[in-house]
Amino acid sequence: MKLQLHITMNDALFLRNPESSELGKNILKHSVQLIHKNGFEAFTFKKLAEVIGTTEAGIYRYFENKHKLLVYLAAWYWGWLEFQISFQTNNIKDPTVKLKKVIKLLATAVEDDEQTSYINENLLHQIIIAEGSKAYLTKQVGEDNKQHFFKPYKDLCLVIGNIISACNPKYKYPKSLASTIIEMAHFQNFFMNNLPSLTDFGNTKEENKITAFLNDLVFTSLKKV
């Protein structure tokens, strides 16, 4: 039996909830497709409106600007990923086994979730790898943080950090290690596919090697304490 997926979004990210209408869902769906295809810099509301068959004004009724839209998509993804981790590790009692499962989930490709027809999680995962840091590597990161835009990411790190602490309660840096695992999984995936000389994986494009690397990094750190 599948759990019902529900991701609570920060109201400050949008002017009108995009999940409340077909146009809003189309904005999300085609934003993911366009950003994945052309990159975030080339993405504009004008191009999005042309694809959807609406006006720029119609899109601006949902999102103030494309930065808010990117932050929304990133926050949605982190919420979705936390749900997947909780669901797929729910019956695992051993924290070491649970952490290895989390690492595998972070390091491998994401399949599109049929529960959300308006967002392709596989494409969104690739966007997060290539473009996700642009959501917070900005001059307004402090102001965005005050509005709790990054809470889903922080919540995810806390969940993973708690699993790390369960593996070794004496380890002093569970949240730092948690965020490192997430970012490293993304960087190594990007490097493997685009700059393979920066990895030890060559151009094999084997995600299991990223999983092995992260397992070595994490459990070597935990054993040192």
Short mmCIF file of the C-alpha atoms (twelve columns), coordinates in Angstrom:
data_MODEL
# 
_entry.id   MODEL 
# 
loop_
_atom_site.group_PDB 
_atom_site.id 
_atom_site.type_symbol 
_atom_site.label_atom_id 
_atom_site.label_alt_id 
_atom_site.label_comp_id 
_atom_site.label_asym_id 
_atom_site.label_seq_id 
_atom_site.Cartn_x 
_atom_site.Cartn_y 
_atom_site.Cartn_z 
_atom_site.pdbx_PDB_model_num 
ATOM 1   C CA . MET A 1   0.000  0.000  0.000   1 
ATOM 2   C CA . LYS A 2   1.354  3.403  -1.045  1 
ATOM 3   C CA . LEU A 3   1.378  6.312  1.365   1 
ATOM 4   C CA . GLN A 4   -0.435 9.387  0.117   1 
ATOM 5   C CA . LEU A 5   2.128  11.957 -0.969  1 
ATOM 6   C CA . HIS A 6   1.597  15.472 0.374   1 
ATOM 7   C CA . ILE A 7   4.299  18.122 0.393   1 
ATOM 8   C CA . THR A 8   3.563  21.303 2.324   1 
ATOM 9   C CA . MET A 9   5.027  24.355 0.597   1 
ATOM 10  C CA . ASN A 10  5.940  27.749 2.015   1 
ATOM 11  C CA . ASP A 11  3.190  30.219 1.047   1 
ATOM 12  C CA . ALA A 12  5.776  33.004 0.661   1 
ATOM 13  C CA . LEU A 13  7.244  31.264 -2.376  1 
ATOM 14  C CA . PHE A 14  4.218  31.880 -4.564  1 
ATOM 15  C CA . LEU A 15  1.488  34.431 -5.152  1 
ATOM 16  C CA . ARG A 16  -1.048 31.726 -5.966  1 
ATOM 17  C CA . ASN A 17  -0.626 28.043 -5.150  1 
ATOM 18  C CA . PRO A 18  0.376  26.422 -8.468  1 
ATOM 19  C CA . GLU A 19  -0.983 23.059 -7.361  1 
ATOM 20  C CA . SER A 20  -4.466 24.550 -7.047  1 
ATOM 21  C CA . SER A 21  -5.181 24.828 -10.784 1 
ATOM 22  C CA . GLU A 22  -4.397 23.199 -14.122 1 
ATOM 23  C CA . LEU A 23  -2.517 26.292 -15.283 1 
ATOM 24  C CA . GLY A 24  -0.417 26.245 -12.127 1 
ATOM 25  C CA . LYS A 25  0.391  22.571 -12.579 1 
ATOM 26  C CA . ASN A 26  1.295  23.253 -16.216 1 
ATOM 27  C CA . ILE A 27  3.644  26.013 -15.051 1 
ATOM 28  C CA . LEU A 28  5.447  23.514 -12.817 1 
ATOM 29  C CA . LYS A 29  5.453  20.746 -15.419 1 
ATOM 30  C CA . HIS A 30  6.799  22.816 -18.302 1 
ATOM 31  C CA . SER A 31  9.207  24.803 -16.113 1 
ATOM 32  C CA . VAL A 32  10.948 21.558 -15.208 1 
ATOM 33  C CA . GLN A 33  11.067 20.520 -18.857 1 
ATOM 34  C CA . LEU A 34  12.386 23.873 -20.106 1 
ATOM 35  C CA . ILE A 35  14.990 24.344 -17.364 1 
ATOM 36  C CA . HIS A 36  16.212 20.805 -17.925 1 
ATOM 37  C CA . LYS A 37  16.415 21.336 -21.681 1 
ATOM 38  C CA . ASN A 38  17.933 24.825 -21.875 1 
ATOM 39  C CA . GLY A 39  19.322 25.647 -18.416 1 
ATOM 40  C CA . PHE A 40  18.105 28.141 -15.826 1 
ATOM 41  C CA . GLU A 41  19.882 31.175 -17.328 1 
ATOM 42  C CA . ALA A 42  18.107 30.736 -20.669 1 
ATOM 43  C CA . PHE A 43  14.755 30.081 -18.996 1 
ATOM 44  C CA . THR A 44  12.241 32.958 -19.066 1 
ATOM 45  C CA . PHE A 45  8.564  33.358 -18.280 1 
ATOM 46  C CA . LYS A 46  8.066  34.544 -21.868 1 
ATOM 47  C CA . LYS A 47  9.360  31.230 -23.242 1 
ATOM 48  C CA . LEU A 48  7.339  29.326 -20.656 1 
ATOM 49  C CA . ALA A 49  4.171  31.191 -21.611 1 
ATOM 50  C CA . GLU A 50  4.706  30.347 -25.285 1 
ATOM 51  C CA . VAL A 51  5.055  26.638 -24.521 1 
ATOM 52  C CA . ILE A 52  2.002  26.538 -22.255 1 
ATOM 53  C CA . GLY A 53  -0.127 28.725 -24.498 1 
ATOM 54  C CA . THR A 54  -0.789 31.445 -21.937 1 
ATOM 55  C CA . THR A 55  0.507  34.942 -21.192 1 
ATOM 56  C CA . GLU A 56  3.469  36.096 -19.133 1 
ATOM 57  C CA . ALA A 57  0.994  37.940 -16.936 1 
ATOM 58  C CA . GLY A 58  -0.744 34.637 -16.246 1 
ATOM 59  C CA . ILE A 59  2.505  33.132 -14.969 1 
ATOM 60  C CA . TYR A 60  3.328  36.205 -12.892 1 
ATOM 61  C CA . ARG A 61  0.043  35.685 -11.073 1 
ATOM 62  C CA . TYR A 62  1.622  32.528 -9.615  1 
ATOM 63  C CA . PHE A 63  5.300  33.461 -9.176  1 
ATOM 64  C CA . GLU A 64  6.917  36.843 -8.567  1 
ATOM 65  C CA . ASN A 65  10.013 35.913 -10.603 1 
ATOM 66  C CA . LYS A 66  11.942 32.923 -11.907 1 
ATOM 67  C CA . HIS A 67  14.183 32.813 -8.831  1 
ATOM 68  C CA . LYS A 68  11.156 32.193 -6.621  1 
ATOM 69  C CA . LEU A 69  10.074 29.477 -9.054  1 
ATOM 70  C CA . LEU A 70  13.489 27.783 -8.852  1 
ATOM 71  C CA . VAL A 71  13.451 27.947 -5.041  1 
ATOM 72  C CA . TYR A 72  9.941  26.481 -5.111  1 
ATOM 73  C CA . LEU A 73  11.061 23.571 -7.314  1 
ATOM 74  C CA . ALA A 74  14.112 22.923 -5.136  1 
ATOM 75  C CA . ALA A 75  12.049 23.047 -1.937  1 
ATOM 76  C CA . TRP A 76  9.475  20.731 -3.499  1 
ATOM 77  C CA . TYR A 77  12.212 18.279 -4.445  1 
ATOM 78  C CA . TRP A 78  13.737 18.251 -0.947  1 
ATOM 79  C CA . GLY A 79  10.305 17.634 0.546   1 
ATOM 80  C CA . TRP A 80  9.666  14.833 -1.929  1 
ATOM 81  C CA . LEU A 81  13.068 13.288 -1.196  1 
ATOM 82  C CA . GLU A 82  12.496 13.388 2.572   1 
ATOM 83  C CA . PHE A 83  9.182  11.604 1.988   1 
ATOM 84  C CA . GLN A 84  10.942 8.924  -0.091  1 
ATOM 85  C CA . ILE A 85  13.635 8.393  2.542   1 
ATOM 86  C CA . SER A 86  11.075 8.107  5.339   1 
ATOM 87  C CA . PHE A 87  8.916  5.742  3.313   1 
ATOM 88  C CA . GLN A 88  11.739 3.501  2.070   1 
ATOM 89  C CA . THR A 89  13.528 3.249  5.440   1 
ATOM 90  C CA . ASN A 90  10.438 3.031  7.637   1 
ATOM 91  C CA . ASN A 91  10.839 -0.688 8.402   1 
ATOM 92  C CA . ILE A 92  14.644 -0.671 8.724   1 
ATOM 93  C CA . LYS A 93  15.711 -0.839 12.366  1 
ATOM 94  C CA . ASP A 94  19.512 -1.024 11.987  1 
ATOM 95  C CA . PRO A 95  20.756 2.595  11.611  1 
ATOM 96  C CA . THR A 96  23.795 1.469  9.592   1 
ATOM 97  C CA . VAL A 97  21.601 -0.335 7.079   1 
ATOM 98  C CA . LYS A 98  19.272 2.673  7.056   1 
ATOM 99  C CA . LEU A 99  22.129 5.094  6.357   1 
ATOM 100 C CA . LYS A 100 23.423 2.930  3.517   1 
ATOM 101 C CA . LYS A 101 19.926 2.964  2.031   1 
ATOM 102 C CA . VAL A 102 19.839 6.767  2.272   1 
ATOM 103 C CA . ILE A 103 23.232 7.047  0.557   1 
ATOM 104 C CA . LYS A 104 22.054 4.809  -2.253  1 
ATOM 105 C CA . LEU A 105 18.911 6.915  -2.706  1 
ATOM 106 C CA . LEU A 106 20.995 10.094 -2.889  1 
ATOM 107 C CA . ALA A 107 23.551 8.685  -5.319  1 
ATOM 108 C CA . THR A 108 21.354 6.940  -7.873  1 
ATOM 109 C CA . ALA A 109 19.005 8.193  -10.566 1 
ATOM 110 C CA . VAL A 110 15.477 9.125  -9.577  1 
ATOM 111 C CA . GLU A 111 12.485 7.544  -11.279 1 
ATOM 112 C CA . ASP A 112 9.469  9.641  -12.178 1 
ATOM 113 C CA . ASP A 113 6.800  9.365  -9.464  1 
ATOM 114 C CA . GLU A 114 3.380  8.527  -10.886 1 
ATOM 115 C CA . GLN A 115 1.673  10.224 -7.927  1 
ATOM 116 C CA . THR A 116 2.719  13.627 -9.291  1 
ATOM 117 C CA . SER A 117 1.890  13.782 -12.998 1 
ATOM 118 C CA . TYR A 118 2.701  17.493 -13.158 1 
ATOM 119 C CA . ILE A 119 6.339  17.124 -12.033 1 
ATOM 120 C CA . ASN A 120 8.859  14.759 -13.583 1 
ATOM 121 C CA . GLU A 121 11.097 13.881 -10.611 1 
ATOM 122 C CA . ASN A 122 13.735 12.341 -12.867 1 
ATOM 123 C CA . LEU A 123 14.205 15.640 -14.725 1 
ATOM 124 C CA . LEU A 124 13.889 17.668 -11.520 1 
ATOM 125 C CA . HIS A 125 16.629 15.575 -9.915  1 
ATOM 126 C CA . GLN A 126 18.929 16.417 -12.828 1 
ATOM 127 C CA . ILE A 127 18.037 20.106 -12.446 1 
ATOM 128 C CA . ILE A 128 18.883 19.980 -8.736  1 
ATOM 129 C CA . ILE A 129 22.266 18.430 -9.568  1 
ATOM 130 C CA . ALA A 130 23.128 21.052 -12.202 1 
ATOM 131 C CA . GLU A 131 21.201 24.123 -11.051 1 
ATOM 132 C CA . GLY A 132 20.031 23.571 -7.467  1 
ATOM 133 C CA . SER A 133 22.784 25.586 -5.777  1 
ATOM 134 C CA . LYS A 134 21.537 28.686 -7.638  1 
ATOM 135 C CA . ALA A 135 18.539 28.657 -5.319  1 
ATOM 136 C CA . TYR A 136 20.714 29.734 -2.369  1 
ATOM 137 C CA . LEU A 137 24.055 30.943 -3.776  1 
ATOM 138 C CA . THR A 138 22.654 34.444 -4.190  1 
ATOM 139 C CA . LYS A 139 23.020 37.897 -2.630  1 
ATOM 140 C CA . GLN A 140 19.533 37.596 -1.112  1 
ATOM 141 C CA . VAL A 141 20.179 34.274 0.604   1 
ATOM 142 C CA . GLY A 142 19.935 35.900 4.059   1 
ATOM 143 C CA . GLU A 143 16.538 37.403 3.321   1 
ATOM 144 C CA . ASP A 144 15.329 34.168 1.720   1 
ATOM 145 C CA . ASN A 145 16.492 32.265 4.776   1 
ATOM 146 C CA . LYS A 146 14.547 34.601 7.072   1 
ATOM 147 C CA . GLN A 147 11.434 33.596 5.142   1 
ATOM 148 C CA . HIS A 148 12.284 29.923 5.729   1 
ATOM 149 C CA . PHE A 149 12.636 29.130 2.014   1 
ATOM 150 C CA . PHE A 150 15.288 26.502 2.764   1 
ATOM 151 C CA . LYS A 151 13.455 24.713 5.563   1 
ATOM 152 C CA . PRO A 152 12.786 21.563 3.462   1 
ATOM 153 C CA . TYR A 153 16.535 21.225 2.824   1 
ATOM 154 C CA . LYS A 154 17.294 21.775 6.504   1 
ATOM 155 C CA . ASP A 155 14.632 19.239 7.489   1 
ATOM 156 C CA . LEU A 156 16.160 16.676 5.126   1 
ATOM 157 C CA . CYS A 157 19.623 17.264 6.584   1 
ATOM 158 C CA . LEU A 158 18.182 16.867 10.089  1 
ATOM 159 C CA . VAL A 159 16.572 13.538 9.171   1 
ATOM 160 C CA . ILE A 160 19.840 12.227 7.732   1 
ATOM 161 C CA . GLY A 161 21.828 13.739 10.603  1 
ATOM 162 C CA . ASN A 162 19.671 11.878 13.112  1 
ATOM 163 C CA . ILE A 163 20.380 8.600  11.310  1 
ATOM 164 C CA . ILE A 164 24.106 9.400  11.417  1 
ATOM 165 C CA . SER A 165 23.871 10.090 15.149  1 
ATOM 166 C CA . ALA A 166 22.072 6.780  15.634  1 
ATOM 167 C CA . CYS A 167 25.004 5.032  13.919  1 
ATOM 168 C CA . ASN A 168 27.506 6.712  16.202  1 
ATOM 169 C CA . PRO A 169 26.197 8.973  19.007  1 
ATOM 170 C CA . LYS A 170 29.735 10.219 19.664  1 
ATOM 171 C CA . TYR A 171 30.150 11.691 16.194  1 
ATOM 172 C CA . LYS A 172 30.259 15.485 16.543  1 
ATOM 173 C CA . TYR A 173 29.231 16.622 13.065  1 
ATOM 174 C CA . PRO A 174 26.058 14.798 11.978  1 
ATOM 175 C CA . LYS A 175 24.380 17.734 10.203  1 
ATOM 176 C CA . SER A 176 27.604 18.781 8.478   1 
ATOM 177 C CA . LEU A 177 28.129 15.229 7.284   1 
ATOM 178 C CA . ALA A 178 24.509 15.015 6.166   1 
ATOM 179 C CA . SER A 179 24.743 18.120 3.972   1 
ATOM 180 C CA . THR A 180 28.135 16.916 2.693   1 
ATOM 181 C CA . ILE A 181 26.631 13.594 1.597   1 
ATOM 182 C CA . ILE A 182 23.851 15.348 -0.296  1 
ATOM 183 C CA . GLU A 183 26.107 17.862 -2.039  1 
ATOM 184 C CA . MET A 184 28.836 15.324 -2.725  1 
ATOM 185 C CA . ALA A 185 26.337 12.967 -4.336  1 
ATOM 186 C CA . HIS A 186 25.337 15.797 -6.674  1 
ATOM 187 C CA . PHE A 187 28.855 17.015 -7.429  1 
ATOM 188 C CA . GLN A 188 30.241 13.553 -8.113  1 
ATOM 189 C CA . ASN A 189 27.296 12.766 -10.383 1 
ATOM 190 C CA . PHE A 190 27.817 16.014 -12.307 1 
ATOM 191 C CA . PHE A 191 31.569 15.521 -12.533 1 
ATOM 192 C CA . MET A 192 31.203 11.888 -13.616 1 
ATOM 193 C CA . ASN A 193 28.955 12.898 -16.505 1 
ATOM 194 C CA . ASN A 194 30.655 16.164 -17.491 1 
ATOM 195 C CA . LEU A 195 34.167 16.444 -15.993 1 
ATOM 196 C CA . PRO A 196 35.200 12.811 -15.419 1 
ATOM 197 C CA . SER A 197 38.869 13.649 -14.779 1 
ATOM 198 C CA . LEU A 198 37.752 15.219 -11.471 1 
ATOM 199 C CA . THR A 199 36.619 11.797 -10.245 1 
ATOM 200 C CA . ASP A 200 38.063 8.312  -9.944  1 
ATOM 201 C CA . PHE A 201 35.181 6.920  -11.965 1 
ATOM 202 C CA . GLY A 202 36.412 7.949  -15.414 1 
ATOM 203 C CA . ASN A 203 33.576 8.104  -17.889 1 
ATOM 204 C CA . THR A 204 31.981 4.835  -16.741 1 
ATOM 205 C CA . LYS A 205 28.868 6.690  -15.535 1 
ATOM 206 C CA . GLU A 206 28.231 3.973  -12.958 1 
ATOM 207 C CA . GLU A 207 26.233 5.366  -10.059 1 
ATOM 208 C CA . ASN A 208 27.140 2.409  -7.846  1 
ATOM 209 C CA . LYS A 209 30.703 3.766  -7.768  1 
ATOM 210 C CA . ILE A 210 29.431 7.046  -6.316  1 
ATOM 211 C CA . THR A 211 27.520 5.017  -3.735  1 
ATOM 212 C CA . ALA A 212 30.692 3.087  -2.867  1 
ATOM 213 C CA . PHE A 213 32.677 6.321  -2.572  1 
ATOM 214 C CA . LEU A 214 30.104 7.921  -0.266  1 
ATOM 215 C CA . ASN A 215 29.862 4.798  1.884   1 
ATOM 216 C CA . ASP A 216 33.644 4.828  2.257   1 
ATOM 217 C CA . LEU A 217 33.669 8.552  3.090   1 
ATOM 218 C CA . VAL A 218 30.845 8.354  5.628   1 
ATOM 219 C CA . PHE A 219 31.642 5.154  7.468   1 
ATOM 220 C CA . THR A 220 35.372 5.867  7.596   1 
ATOM 221 C CA . SER A 221 34.511 9.153  9.317   1 
ATOM 222 C CA . LEU A 222 32.132 7.466  11.749  1 
ATOM 223 C CA . LYS A 223 34.655 4.759  12.662  1 
ATOM 224 C CA . LYS A 224 37.328 7.302  13.602  1 
ATOM 225 C CA . VAL A 225 35.411 8.478  16.643  1 
# 
